[in-house]
Amino acid sequence: MYQSVLADVRLFELLGRIDQDLAGVVQGKGCGRCGGRLDRADYARKPRGMPVELGTEHAVRRSFCCAAEGCRRRNTPPSVRFLGRRVYVGAAIIGITALRAGARRDEARALRAWLKVRGSAPGVIFQSQQRRPISREMLHRLMKRYGAAAGIPEKLRHSHVLKHCCATHLLSKGFGVERVQDWIGHANIQSTMEYAKVTNARRDDMAQQLKETWR
């Protein structure tokens, strides 16, 4: 099912229109630092996971730059298409994960309850107490706090470890290195190969343990 949904051009056209609306809201507010006028300063992306029929405008991340001399601060609006600066499309990653796994009843119930509190306006689903996107610094602090509560070693209490886990898990499940590279957004396949060495070493260790058990 998810393959047909993510191959539907209409989905990405809708997401593009939502991104236009989000960008319009940001531009209308002006610079977050000085209140100056915001000029278009989009930057190109090479996204993976989009239907090939889409035009080049879908490979552009909307962004603005303050026109005030001495400020020139970049203001990049939230996006329902792109996850940060990654090369893959957010809809592809989130859509595949959600549509393959599906939401459990308790998860769907909790999400509906939260949306009643948050409201149905477009934008970030999980906001800070100031109703803004949660900052990277706050996510880092939360990862440390909940990592400690879960008994995770201190050196592993950082968000990047989730990327490590994802890569090693996919490789251990038999996904090819190139597919894993595309999934987690590595520009250089040699970075992905480092995870392959870990999973191969673990596999060899398990084989050795089994061999000793059978003796």
GIJOKA-V894794 format. One record per helix or strand of 3 or more residues. SS is the DSSP state (helix for helix, strand for strand). FROM is the first residue (numbers start at 1). TO is the last residue. Records with the same first field share a line. If there is no record, write none. Layout:
SS = FROM-TO ; FROM-TO
This chain:
helix = 2-6 ; 9-29 ; 56-59 ; 90-101 ; 105-118 ; 136-149 ; 154-156 ; 160-172 ; 177-184 ; 189-214
strand = 38-40 ; 64-66
